[in-house]
Amino acid sequence: MDAFYLPDPESPDRFHSTDLTRGPWSPDAQHAGPPSALLGHVIERCEPRDGFRIGRVAVEILGPIPIAPLTAEARVVRPGRSVELIEATLSSEQGPVMKANAWRLRSADPELDLPAEVLPTGTRPGPDTASGSARFPSTQPVGFHTAIEYRFITGSFTDPGPAVCWIRLRHPIVAGTTPSPLERTLAAADSGNGVSAVLDWDRYVFINTDLTVTLHREPVGEWVCLDAATYPERTGVGLAESRLFDEKGPIGRSTQTLFLSRR
């Protein structure tokens, strides 16, 4: 296993899931990070245009994603000279398990002359300042939690509350390719509710039904930082929100809607 997915040599839209996609709780279902990144993979390859980049991806999780062959397809549903909408679906043999909408925008050329004071600023201590790599407390010996590297600046998996955590892929999303900045960000951002968990893992479920990532700047480097917080309500609905950074500064935000219940 040198990647999360292996491309099918006979079908360009088909990908074979490896054990690295496994989530932390079920031996038969994937963590939502890798399939979100796989959707990003096909979105970026859908009728690519020079001078354009993805500004936002909204992923809907339709049900458990099996560790099985998946079909990932994307199409432009709203063309435009400056802005266009791409729709992508991820399906197993039983039907769709994820879908996503992505806005692709034309980059300004030359760049806009904007006042420095209105530009996003701020950094977080880099991954090299963390005390060491952290491992997710899972009973599964192999999975997404072993295929990425977590480095906490503040907080931890066992310390409830907001956290600042750097995340790096140890393997490519698709074998034979280099993970793109979008793929790295989508894979990392789905961990926002995990790194900033405020409820007891053994007593409560806090499952995200979606993932929305908005990038005002394309990230650089292998590491993506989540400055994450979770906001639960007694109604059983919660929100996880992450400010996203690379080692140069802020790159965007991500949100997740959470379903809360007792185990």
Accessible surface in RSA format (square Angstrom, percent):
REM  Atomic radii and reference values for relative SASA: ProtOr
REM  Chains: A
REM  Algorithm: Lee & Richards
REM  Probe-radius: 1.40
REM  Slices: 20
REM RES _ NUM      All-atoms   Total-Side   Main-Chain    Non-polar    All polar
REM                ABS   REL    ABS   REL    ABS   REL    ABS   REL    ABS   REL
RES MET A   1   126.46  65.5  59.37  39.3  67.09 159.7  62.78  53.4  63.67  84.4
RES ASP A   2    94.48  66.2  90.11  89.7   4.37  10.3  41.00  96.5  53.49  53.3
RES ALA A   3     0.00   0.0   0.00   0.0   0.00   0.0   0.00   0.0   0.00   0.0
RES PHE A   4     0.00   0.0   0.00   0.0   0.00   0.0   0.00   0.0   0.00   0.0
RES TYR A   5     0.00   0.0   0.00   0.0   0.00   0.0   0.00   0.0   0.00   0.0
RES LEU A   6    73.77  41.1  73.77  52.8   0.00   0.0  73.77  51.8   0.00   0.0
RES PRO A   7    63.46  46.2  53.25  48.5  10.21  37.1  53.25  44.0  10.21  63.4
RES ASP A   8    25.20  17.7  19.61  19.5   5.59  13.2   0.25   0.6  24.96  24.9
RES PRO A   9   134.12  97.8  88.80  80.9  45.32 164.8 101.86  84.1  32.26 200.5
RES GLU A  10   160.65  92.2 125.05  94.6  35.60  84.8  46.22  89.4 114.43  93.4
RES SER A  11    37.26  31.5  35.76  47.7   1.50   3.5  18.75  39.9  18.51  25.9
RES PRO A  12   123.08  89.7  96.57  88.0  26.51  96.4 108.20  89.3  14.88  92.5
RES ASP A  13    58.76  41.2  58.45  58.2   0.31   0.7   4.11   9.7  54.65  54.5
RES ARG A  14    65.83  27.6  65.40  33.3   0.43   1.0  18.16  24.8  47.67  28.9
RES PHE A  15     9.51   4.8   9.51   5.9   0.00   0.0   9.51   5.8   0.00   0.0
RES HIS A  16    65.41  35.7  65.34  45.4   0.07   0.2  47.26  48.7  18.14  21.1
RES SER A  17    18.34  15.5   0.00   0.0  18.34  42.2   0.00   0.0  18.34  25.7
RES THR A  18    12.63   9.0   6.30   6.4   6.34  15.1  12.63  17.0   0.00   0.0
RES ASP A  19    58.59  41.0  56.94  56.7   1.65   3.9   1.83   4.3  56.76  56.6
RES LEU A  20     9.34   5.2   9.34   6.7   0.00   0.0   9.34   6.6   0.00   0.0
RES THR A  21     0.00   0.0   0.00   0.0   0.00   0.0   0.00   0.0   0.00   0.0
RES ARG A  22    34.51  14.5  34.45  17.6   0.06   0.1   1.89   2.6  32.62  19.8
RES GLY A  23     5.38   6.6   0.00   N/A   5.38   6.6   5.38  14.8   0.00   0.0
RES PRO A  24    19.50  14.2  19.50  17.8   0.00   0.0  19.50  16.1   0.00   0.0
RES TRP A  25   118.88  47.7  97.94  47.4  20.93  49.1  86.99  46.4  31.89  51.7
RES SER A  26    43.19  36.5  39.75  53.1   3.44   7.9  29.54  62.9  13.65  19.1
RES PRO A  27    70.99  51.7  67.22  61.3   3.76  13.7  67.22  55.5   3.76  23.4
RES ASP A  28   105.10  73.6  96.95  96.5   8.15  19.3  33.38  78.6  71.72  71.5
RES ALA A  29    22.19  20.4  21.81  33.7   0.38   0.9  21.81  30.7   0.38   1.0
RES GLN A  30    14.53   8.1   0.00   0.0  14.53  34.6   0.00   0.0  14.53  11.0
RES HIS A  31    29.54  16.1  24.80  17.2   4.73  12.1  15.13  15.6  14.41  16.8
RES ALA A  32    13.46  12.4   8.92  13.8   4.54  10.3   8.92  12.6   4.54  12.0
RES GLY A  33     0.00   0.0   0.00   N/A   0.00   0.0   0.00   0.0   0.00   0.0
RES PRO A  34     0.00   0.0   0.00   0.0   0.00   0.0   0.00   0.0   0.00   0.0
RES PRO A  35     0.00   0.0   0.00   0.0   0.00   0.0   0.00   0.0   0.00   0.0
RES SER A  36     0.12   0.1   0.12   0.2   0.00   0.0   0.00   0.0   0.12   0.2
RES ALA A  37     0.00   0.0   0.00   0.0   0.00   0.0   0.00   0.0   0.00   0.0
RES LEU A  38     0.00   0.0   0.00   0.0   0.00   0.0   0.00   0.0   0.00   0.0
RES LEU A  39     0.00   0.0   0.00   0.0   0.00   0.0   0.00   0.0   0.00   0.0
RES GLY A  40     0.00   0.0   0.00   N/A   0.00   0.0   0.00   0.0   0.00   0.0
RES HIS A  41     9.30   5.1   9.30   6.5   0.00   0.0   0.77   0.8   8.53   9.9
RES VAL A  42    17.67  11.6  14.13  12.8   3.54   8.5  15.19  13.2   2.48   6.7
RES ILE A  43     0.00   0.0   0.00   0.0   0.00   0.0   0.00   0.0   0.00   0.0
RES GLU A  44    46.83  26.9  34.04  25.8  12.79  30.4  17.88  34.6  28.95  23.6
RES ARG A  45   124.29  52.2 103.55  52.8  20.74  49.4  55.90  76.4  68.39  41.4
RES CYS A  46    12.12   9.2   4.49   5.0   7.63  17.9   8.74  22.1   3.38   3.6
RES GLU A  47   118.40  68.0 101.85  77.1  16.55  39.4  50.02  96.8  68.38  55.8
RES PRO A  48    97.56  71.1  73.89  67.4  23.67  86.0  74.72  61.7  22.84 141.9
RES ARG A  49    89.38  37.5  74.61  38.0  14.77  35.2  33.71  46.1  55.67  33.7
RES ASP A  50   149.69 104.9 123.00 122.4  26.69  63.1  43.11 101.5 106.58 106.3
RES GLY A  51    50.03  61.7   0.00   N/A  50.03  61.7  37.73 103.5  12.30  27.5
RES PHE A  52    31.19  15.6   8.66   5.4  22.53  58.6   8.83   5.4  22.36  64.0
RES ARG A  53    63.32  26.6  57.76  29.4   5.56  13.2  32.45  44.3  30.87  18.7
RES ILE A  54    13.08   7.4   7.34   5.5   5.74  13.8   7.34   5.3   5.74  15.6
RES GLY A  55    10.94  13.5   0.00   N/A  10.94  13.5  10.14  27.8   0.79   1.8
RES ARG A  56    70.37  29.5  69.11  35.2   1.26   3.0  24.22  33.1  46.14  28.0
RES VAL A  57     0.59   0.4   0.52   0.5   0.08   0.2   0.52   0.4   0.08   0.2
RES ALA A  58    14.78  13.6  13.60  21.0   1.18   2.7  13.60  19.2   1.18   3.1
RES VAL A  59     0.45   0.3   0.00   0.0   0.45   1.1   0.00   0.0   0.45   1.2
RES GLU A  60    69.95  40.2  69.95  52.9   0.00   0.0  19.27  37.3  50.68  41.4
RES ILE A  61    36.06  20.5  18.61  13.9  17.44  42.0  18.61  13.4  17.44  47.3
RES LEU A  62    91.86  51.2  53.33  38.2  38.53  96.9  58.93  41.4  32.93  88.6
RES GLY A  63    24.02  29.6   0.00   N/A  24.02  29.6  23.87  65.5   0.15   0.3
RES PRO A  64   114.78  83.7  96.98  88.4  17.80  64.7 106.85  88.2   7.93  49.3
RES ILE A  65     4.77   2.7   4.40   3.3   0.37   0.9   4.40   3.2   0.37   1.0
RES PRO A  66    37.97  27.7  35.70  32.5   2.26   8.2  37.93  31.3   0.04   0.2
RES ILE A  67    41.10  23.4  14.72  11.0  26.38  63.6  14.72  10.6  26.38  71.6
RES ALA A  68    32.75  30.1  27.76  42.8   5.00  11.4  32.75  46.1   0.00   0.0
RES PRO A  69    41.12  30.0  40.32  36.8   0.81   2.9  40.32  33.3   0.81   5.0
RES LEU A  70     0.06   0.0   0.00   0.0   0.06   0.2   0.06   0.0   0.00   0.0
RES THR A  71    36.90  26.2  35.94  36.4   0.96   2.3  21.92  29.4  14.98  22.6
RES ALA A  72     0.98   0.9   0.00   0.0   0.98   2.2   0.00   0.0   0.98   2.6
RES GLU A  73    90.26  51.8  86.07  65.1   4.19  10.0  22.79  44.1  67.47  55.1
RES ALA A  74    30.07  27.6   1.62   2.5  28.44  64.7   3.73   5.2  26.34  69.8
RES ARG A  75   142.83  60.0 141.43  72.1   1.40   3.3  58.47  79.9  84.36  51.1
RES VAL A  76    26.76  17.6   7.02   6.4  19.74  47.6   7.02   6.1  19.74  53.5
RES VAL A  77    53.17  35.0  20.99  19.0  32.18  77.5  25.49  22.1  27.68  75.1
RES ARG A  78   115.11  48.3 113.95  58.1   1.16   2.8  39.49  54.0  75.62  45.8
RES PRO A  79   101.51  74.0  87.37  79.6  14.14  51.4  87.65  72.4  13.85  86.1
RES GLY A  80    21.94  27.1   0.00   N/A  21.94  27.1  18.77  51.5   3.17   7.1
RES ARG A  81   217.99  91.5 204.38 104.2  13.61  32.4  82.55 112.8 135.44  82.1
RES SER A  82    43.58  36.8  40.34  53.8   3.24   7.5  26.83  57.1  16.76  23.5
RES VAL A  83    50.66  33.3  49.25  44.6   1.41   3.4  49.25  42.8   1.41   3.8
RES GLU A  84     5.50   3.2   5.50   4.2   0.00   0.0   0.00   0.0   5.50   4.5
RES LEU A  85    34.64  19.3  34.64  24.8   0.00   0.0  34.64  24.3   0.00   0.0
RES ILE A  86     0.00   0.0   0.00   0.0   0.00   0.0   0.00   0.0   0.00   0.0
RES GLU A  87    57.47  33.0  55.85  42.3   1.62   3.9   7.71  14.9  49.75  40.6
RES ALA A  88     0.74   0.7   0.00   0.0   0.74   1.7   0.74   1.0   0.00   0.0
RES THR A  89    44.90  31.9  44.83  45.5   0.07   0.2  33.30  44.7  11.59  17.5
RES LEU A  90     0.00   0.0   0.00   0.0   0.00   0.0   0.00   0.0   0.00   0.0
RES SER A  91    27.34  23.1  26.08  34.8   1.26   2.9  15.41  32.8  11.93  16.7
RES SER A  92    14.55  12.3   2.57   3.4  11.99  27.6   3.91   8.3  10.65  14.9
RES GLU A  93   143.62  82.5 101.86  77.1  41.75  99.4  43.43  84.0 100.19  81.8
RES GLN A  94   158.37  88.6 117.66  86.0  40.71  96.9  71.65 152.5  86.71  65.8
RES GLY A  95    21.46  26.5   0.00   N/A  21.46  26.5  20.57  56.4   0.89   2.0
RES PRO A  96    88.61  64.6  72.20  65.8  16.40  59.6  72.20  59.6  16.40 101.9
RES VAL A  97    12.52   8.2  12.11  11.0   0.42   1.0  12.52  10.9   0.00   0.0
RES MET A  98     0.00   0.0   0.00   0.0   0.00   0.0   0.00   0.0   0.00   0.0
RES LYS A  99    96.63  47.1  96.63  59.3   0.00   0.0  39.96  36.0  56.67  60.4
RES ALA A 100     1.79   1.6   0.00   0.0   1.79   4.1   1.35   1.9   0.45   1.2
RES ASN A 101    58.39  40.3  58.23  56.3   0.16   0.4   1.41   3.4  56.97  55.1
RES ALA A 102     0.00   0.0   0.00   0.0   0.00   0.0   0.00   0.0   0.00   0.0
RES TRP A 103    80.66  32.4  80.66  39.0   0.00   0.0  65.56  35.0  15.10  24.5
RES ARG A 104     8.43   3.5   8.43   4.3   0.00   0.0   5.88   8.0   2.55   1.5
RES LEU A 105    74.04  41.2  73.59  52.7   0.44   1.1  73.59  51.7   0.44   1.2
RES ARG A 106   131.67  55.3 110.40  56.3  21.27  50.6  31.41  42.9 100.25  60.8
RES SER A 107    52.69  44.5  41.16  54.9  11.53  26.6  36.86  78.5  15.83  22.2
RES ALA A 108    44.32  40.7  22.28  34.4  22.04  50.1  27.67  39.0  16.65  44.1
RES ASP A 109   137.62  96.4 104.15 103.7  33.46  79.1  29.38  69.1 108.24 107.9
RES PRO A 110   116.92  85.2 108.91  99.3   8.01  29.1 112.15  92.6   4.77  29.7
RES GLU A 111   156.95  90.1 136.34 103.1  20.61  49.1  50.60  97.9 106.35  86.8
RES LEU A 112   122.78  68.4 101.43  72.6  21.35  53.7 104.13  73.1  18.65  50.2
RES ASP A 113   149.11 104.4 115.38 114.8  33.73  79.8  43.21 101.7 105.90 105.6
RES LEU A 114    90.78  50.6  73.49  52.6  17.28  43.4  74.08  52.0  16.70  44.9
RES PRO A 115    70.21  51.2  57.84  52.7  12.37  45.0  69.49  57.4   0.72   4.5
RES ALA A 116    77.19  71.0  65.00 100.3  12.19  27.7  65.56  92.3  11.63  30.8
RES GLU A 117   149.93  86.1 109.82  83.1  40.11  95.5  67.49 130.5  82.45  67.3
RES VAL A 118    95.53  62.9  63.36  57.4  32.17  77.5  71.01  61.7  24.52  66.5
RES LEU A 119    83.29  46.4  75.58  54.1   7.71  19.4  75.62  53.1   7.67  20.6
RES PRO A 120    77.82  56.7  50.30  45.9  27.51 100.0  61.79  51.0  16.03  99.6
RES THR A 121   114.50  81.4  87.43  88.6  27.07  64.5  58.74  78.9  55.76  84.3
RES GLY A 122    38.36  47.3   0.00   N/A  38.36  47.3  30.08  82.5   8.28  18.5
RES THR A 123    84.82  60.3  68.98  69.9  15.84  37.7  36.63  49.2  48.18  72.8
RES ARG A 124    54.17  22.7  43.60  22.2  10.57  25.2  13.04  17.8  41.13  24.9
RES PRO A 125    71.53  52.1  59.11  53.9  12.42  45.2  70.57  58.3   0.96   6.0
RES GLY A 126    20.40  25.2   0.00   N/A  20.40  25.2  13.39  36.7   7.02  15.7
RES PRO A 127     2.13   1.6   2.06   1.9   0.07   0.3   2.06   1.7   0.07   0.5
RES ASP A 128   124.77  87.4  96.51  96.1  28.27  66.8  35.02  82.4  89.75  89.5
RES THR A 129    93.23  66.3  58.22  59.0  35.01  83.4  66.41  89.2  26.82  40.5
RES ALA A 130    18.05  16.6   0.04   0.1  18.00  40.9   2.22   3.1  15.83  41.9
RES SER A 131   128.44 108.5  79.26 105.8  49.18 113.3  59.11 125.9  69.33  97.1
RES GLY A 132    37.14  45.8   0.00   N/A  37.14  45.8  31.10  85.4   6.04  13.5
RES SER A 133    66.95  56.6  30.25  40.4  36.70  84.5  25.46  54.2  41.50  58.1
RES ALA A 134    32.42  29.8  21.09  32.5  11.33  25.8  27.71  39.0   4.71  12.5
RES ARG A 135   157.79  66.2 135.01  68.8  22.77  54.2  61.85  84.5  95.93  58.1
RES PHE A 136    14.75   7.4  11.94   7.4   2.81   7.3  11.94   7.2   2.81   8.0
RES PRO A 137    67.31  49.1  42.95  39.1  24.36  88.5  57.71  47.6   9.59  59.6
RES SER A 138    27.01  22.8   0.00   0.0  27.01  62.2   0.53   1.1  26.49  37.1
RES THR A 139   120.83  85.9  89.94  91.2  30.89  73.6  86.93 116.8  33.90  51.2
RES GLN A 140    23.89  13.4  22.89  16.7   1.00   2.4   0.02   0.0  23.87  18.1
RES PRO A 141   102.86  75.0  86.97  79.3  15.89  57.8  94.48  78.0   8.38  52.1
RES VAL A 142    49.42  32.5  49.42  44.7   0.00   0.0  49.42  42.9   0.00   0.0
RES GLY A 143     0.00   0.0   0.00   N/A   0.00   0.0   0.00   0.0   0.00   0.0
RES PHE A 144     1.57   0.8   1.57   1.0   0.00   0.0   1.57   0.9   0.00   0.0
RES HIS A 145     9.26   5.1   4.30   3.0   4.96  12.7   4.11   4.2   5.15   6.0
RES THR A 146    38.55  27.4  19.27  19.5  19.28  46.0  22.57  30.3  15.99  24.2
RES ALA A 147     0.13   0.1   0.00   0.0   0.13   0.3   0.13   0.2   0.00   0.0
RES ILE A 148     2.53   1.4   0.03   0.0   2.50   6.0   0.03   0.0   2.50   6.8
RES GLU A 149    11.49   6.6  10.96   8.3   0.53   1.3   1.43   2.8  10.06   8.2
RES TYR A 150     6.58   3.1   6.58   3.7   0.00   0.0   0.26   0.2   6.32   7.8
RES ARG A 151    59.54  25.0  59.54  30.3   0.00   0.0   3.07   4.2  56.47  34.2
RES PHE A 152    20.74  10.4  11.77   7.3   8.97  23.3  11.77   7.1   8.97  25.7
RES ILE A 153    44.01  25.0  17.11  12.7  26.91  64.8  18.85  13.6  25.17  68.3
RES THR A 154    73.35  52.2  66.98  67.9   6.37  15.2  67.54  90.7   5.81   8.8
RES GLY A 155    27.27  33.6   0.00   N/A  27.27  33.6   4.96  13.6  22.30  50.0
RES SER A 156    36.51  30.9  33.85  45.2   2.66   6.1  29.55  62.9   6.96   9.8
RES PHE A 157    13.63   6.8   6.84   4.2   6.78  17.7   7.27   4.4   6.35  18.2
RES THR A 158   113.84  81.0  85.18  86.4  28.66  68.3  66.20  88.9  47.64  72.0
RES ASP A 159    79.12  55.4  75.94  75.6   3.18   7.5  17.78  41.8  61.34  61.2
RES PRO A 160    94.34  68.8  71.17  64.9  23.18  84.2  73.98  61.1  20.36 126.5
RES GLY A 161     8.97  11.1   0.00   N/A   8.97  11.1   8.76  24.1   0.21   0.5
RES PRO A 162    94.03  68.5  82.48  75.2  11.55  42.0  82.80  68.4  11.23  69.8
RES ALA A 163     1.34   1.2   0.03   0.1   1.31   3.0   0.71   1.0   0.63   1.7
RES VAL A 164    16.47  10.8  16.47  14.9   0.00   0.0  16.47  14.3   0.00   0.0
RES CYS A 165     0.00   0.0   0.00   0.0   0.00   0.0   0.00   0.0   0.00   0.0
RES TRP A 166     0.46   0.2   0.46   0.2   0.00   0.0   0.46   0.2   0.00   0.0
RES ILE A 167     3.75   2.1   1.55   1.2   2.20   5.3   1.55   1.1   2.20   6.0
RES ARG A 168    53.93  22.6  52.92  27.0   1.00   2.4   4.99   6.8  48.94  29.7
RES LEU A 169    11.58   6.4   4.72   3.4   6.86  17.2   4.72   3.3   6.86  18.5
RES ARG A 170   110.79  46.5  82.05  41.8  28.74  68.4  23.79  32.5  87.00  52.7
RES HIS A 171    50.37  27.5  45.95  31.9   4.42  11.3  33.20  34.2  17.17  20.0
RES PRO A 172    34.35  25.0  33.82  30.8   0.53   1.9  33.82  27.9   0.53   3.3
RES ILE A 173     0.00   0.0   0.00   0.0   0.00   0.0   0.00   0.0   0.00   0.0
RES VAL A 174     3.99   2.6   3.99   3.6   0.00   0.0   3.99   3.5   0.00   0.0
RES ALA A 175    20.92  19.2  15.27  23.6   5.65  12.8  16.13  22.7   4.79  12.7
RES GLY A 176    85.53 105.5   0.00   N/A  85.53 105.5  44.22 121.4  41.31  92.5
RES THR A 177    43.59  31.0  27.81  28.2  15.78  37.6  36.27  48.7   7.32  11.1
RES THR A 178   109.19  77.7  92.63  93.9  16.56  39.5  57.19  76.8  52.00  78.6
RES PRO A 179    16.93  12.3  11.16  10.2   5.77  21.0  11.16   9.2   5.77  35.9
RES SER A 180    21.91  18.5  17.07  22.8   4.84  11.1  21.91  46.6   0.00   0.0
RES PRO A 181    44.21  32.2  42.52  38.8   1.70   6.2  44.21  36.5   0.00   0.0
RES LEU A 182     8.02   4.5   7.05   5.0   0.97   2.4   7.21   5.1   0.81   2.2
RES GLU A 183     0.27   0.2   0.27   0.2   0.00   0.0   0.00   0.0   0.27   0.2
RES ARG A 184    30.77  12.9  29.00  14.8   1.76   4.2   4.26   5.8  26.51  16.1
RES THR A 185     0.00   0.0   0.00   0.0   0.00   0.0   0.00   0.0   0.00   0.0
RES LEU A 186     0.01   0.0   0.01   0.0   0.00   0.0   0.01   0.0   0.00   0.0
RES ALA A 187     0.49   0.4   0.45   0.7   0.03   0.1   0.49   0.7   0.00   0.0
RES ALA A 188     1.88   1.7   1.42   2.2   0.46   1.0   1.71   2.4   0.17   0.5
RES ALA A 189     0.15   0.1   0.00   0.0   0.15   0.3   0.00   0.0   0.15   0.4
RES ASP A 190     5.95   4.2   4.16   4.1   1.79   4.2   0.00   0.0   5.95   5.9
RES SER A 191     5.86   4.9   3.48   4.6   2.37   5.5   5.48  11.7   0.37   0.5
RES GLY A 192     0.04   0.0   0.00   N/A   0.04   0.0   0.04   0.1   0.00   0.0
RES ASN A 193    15.50  10.7  15.47  14.9   0.03   0.1   0.09   0.2  15.41  14.9
RES GLY A 194    12.06  14.9   0.00   N/A  12.06  14.9  11.55  31.7   0.51   1.1
RES VAL A 195     1.14   0.8   0.09   0.1   1.05   2.5   0.09   0.1   1.05   2.9
RES SER A 196     0.00   0.0   0.00   0.0   0.00   0.0   0.00   0.0   0.00   0.0
RES ALA A 197     7.48   6.9   2.76   4.3   4.72  10.7   3.37   4.8   4.11  10.9
RES VAL A 198    48.37  31.8  28.73  26.0  19.64  47.3  28.73  25.0  19.64  53.3
RES LEU A 199    43.83  24.4  38.71  27.7   5.12  12.9  40.33  28.3   3.50   9.4
RES ASP A 200    69.59  48.7  54.71  54.5  14.88  35.2  24.12  56.8  45.47  45.3
RES TRP A 201    40.78  16.4  39.14  18.9   1.64   3.9  36.84  19.6   3.94   6.4
RES ASP A 202   120.86  84.7 101.19 100.7  19.66  46.5  28.62  67.4  92.24  92.0
RES ARG A 203   123.07  51.7 116.30  59.3   6.76  16.1  44.09  60.3  78.98  47.9
RES TYR A 204    47.69  22.3  47.69  27.1   0.00   0.0  26.36  19.8  21.33  26.3
RES VAL A 205    23.26  15.3  22.92  20.7   0.34   0.8  23.26  20.2   0.00   0.0
RES PHE A 206    18.79   9.4  10.51   6.5   8.28  21.5  10.67   6.5   8.11  23.2
RES ILE A 207   100.84  57.4  97.46  72.6   3.38   8.2 100.84  72.6   0.00   0.0
RES ASN A 208    14.62  10.1  12.03  11.6   2.59   6.2   0.00   0.0  14.62  14.1
RES THR A 209    61.46  43.7  56.03  56.8   5.43  12.9  52.84  71.0   8.62  13.0
RES ASP A 210    25.52  17.9  25.52  25.4   0.00   0.0   5.37  12.6  20.15  20.1
RES LEU A 211     0.14   0.1   0.12   0.1   0.02   0.0   0.12   0.1   0.02   0.1
RES THR A 212    40.99  29.2  40.02  40.6   0.97   2.3  21.77  29.2  19.22  29.0
RES VAL A 213     0.93   0.6   0.02   0.0   0.90   2.2   0.02   0.0   0.90   2.5
RES THR A 214    65.31  46.5  65.05  65.9   0.27   0.6  51.67  69.4  13.64  20.6
RES LEU A 215     9.52   5.3   5.94   4.2   3.59   9.0   5.94   4.2   3.59   9.7
RES HIS A 216    92.91  50.8  64.35  44.7  28.55  73.0  60.55  62.4  32.35  37.6
RES ARG A 217    74.22  31.2  71.39  36.4   2.83   6.7  59.13  80.8  15.10   9.1
RES GLU A 218    82.63  47.4  76.83  58.1   5.80  13.8  16.32  31.6  66.31  54.1
RES PRO A 219     4.82   3.5   3.19   2.9   1.63   5.9   3.28   2.7   1.54   9.6
RES VAL A 220    67.49  44.4  60.12  54.4   7.37  17.8  64.56  56.1   2.93   7.9
RES GLY A 221    56.40  69.6   0.00   N/A  56.40  69.6  36.78 100.9  19.62  43.9
RES GLU A 222    85.53  49.1  80.99  61.3   4.55  10.8  24.73  47.8  60.80  49.6
RES TRP A 223    27.92  11.2  26.23  12.7   1.69   4.0  10.03   5.3  17.89  29.0
RES VAL A 224     2.20   1.4   2.20   2.0   0.00   0.0   2.20   1.9   0.00   0.0
RES CYS A 225     0.00   0.0   0.00   0.0   0.00   0.0   0.00   0.0   0.00   0.0
RES LEU A 226     0.00   0.0   0.00   0.0   0.00   0.0   0.00   0.0   0.00   0.0
RES ASP A 227    23.21  16.3  18.44  18.4   4.77  11.3   0.00   0.0  23.21  23.1
RES ALA A 228     0.92   0.8   0.15   0.2   0.78   1.8   0.56   0.8   0.36   1.0
RES ALA A 229    17.79  16.4  17.67  27.3   0.12   0.3  17.67  24.9   0.12   0.3
RES THR A 230    13.50   9.6   3.98   4.0   9.52  22.7   3.98   5.3   9.52  14.4
RES TYR A 231   113.37  52.9 109.59  62.4   3.78   9.8  83.11  62.5  30.26  37.3
RES PRO A 232    51.47  37.5  35.50  32.4  15.97  58.0  35.80  29.6  15.67  97.4
RES GLU A 233   115.30  66.2 105.69  80.0   9.60  22.9  33.81  65.4  81.49  66.5
RES ARG A 234   249.34 104.7 209.83 107.0  39.52  94.1  91.05 124.4 158.29  95.9
RES THR A 235   120.30  85.6  81.91  83.0  38.38  91.5  86.21 115.8  34.09  51.5
RES GLY A 236    16.95  20.9   0.00   N/A  16.95  20.9  15.43  42.3   1.52   3.4
RES VAL A 237    86.80  57.1  85.57  77.5   1.23   3.0  85.57  74.4   1.23   3.3
RES GLY A 238     6.26   7.7   0.00   N/A   6.26   7.7   3.84  10.5   2.42   5.4
RES LEU A 239    71.26  39.7  71.17  50.9   0.09   0.2  71.17  50.0   0.09   0.2
RES ALA A 240     1.14   1.1   0.23   0.3   0.92   2.1   0.49   0.7   0.65   1.7
RES GLU A 241    51.83  29.8  49.41  37.4   2.42   5.8   5.45  10.5  46.39  37.9
RES SER A 242     1.89   1.6   1.69   2.3   0.20   0.5   0.09   0.2   1.80   2.5
RES ARG A 243    96.63  40.6  96.32  49.1   0.32   0.8  15.31  20.9  81.33  49.3
RES LEU A 244     0.55   0.3   0.00   0.0   0.55   1.4   0.00   0.0   0.55   1.5
RES PHE A 245     8.48   4.2   8.48   5.3   0.00   0.0   8.48   5.1   0.00   0.0
RES ASP A 246     1.54   1.1   0.02   0.0   1.51   3.6   0.02   0.1   1.51   1.5
RES GLU A 247   102.22  58.7  74.25  56.2  27.97  66.6  28.77  55.6  73.45  60.0
RES LYS A 248   153.35  74.8 123.98  76.1  29.37  69.9  79.55  71.6  73.80  78.6
RES GLY A 249     1.92   2.4   0.00   N/A   1.92   2.4   1.92   5.3   0.00   0.0
RES PRO A 250    23.54  17.2  22.02  20.1   1.52   5.5  22.02  18.2   1.52   9.4
RES ILE A 251     0.00   0.0   0.00   0.0   0.00   0.0   0.00   0.0   0.00   0.0
RES GLY A 252     6.52   8.0   0.00   N/A   6.52   8.0   2.42   6.6   4.09   9.2
RES ARG A 253   120.01  50.4 118.42  60.4   1.59   3.8  41.09  56.2  78.92  47.8
RES SER A 254     2.99   2.5   1.61   2.2   1.38   3.2   1.12   2.4   1.87   2.6
RES THR A 255    49.62  35.3  49.16  49.8   0.45   1.1  33.59  45.1  16.03  24.2
RES GLN A 256     2.90   1.6   2.59   1.9   0.31   0.7   1.02   2.2   1.88   1.4
RES THR A 257    57.63  41.0  56.46  57.2   1.18   2.8  32.58  43.8  25.06  37.9
RES LEU A 258     1.63   0.9   0.00   0.0   1.63   4.1   0.34   0.2   1.29   3.5
RES PHE A 259   109.09  54.6 106.62  66.0   2.47   6.4 109.05  66.1   0.04   0.1
RES LEU A 260    15.93   8.9   9.10   6.5   6.83  17.2   9.17   6.4   6.76  18.2
RES SER A 261    40.93  34.6  29.55  39.4  11.38  26.2  32.57  69.4   8.35  11.7
RES ARG A 262   158.67  66.6 137.53  70.1  21.14  50.3  60.20  82.3  98.47  59.7
RES ARG A 263   139.98  58.8  74.59  38.0  65.39 155.7  65.31  89.3  74.67  45.3
END  Absolute sums over single chains surface
CHAIN  1 A    12737.2      10098.1       2639.1       7063.6       5673.6
END  Absolute sums over all chains
TOTAL         12737.2      10098.1       2639.1       7063.6       5673.6
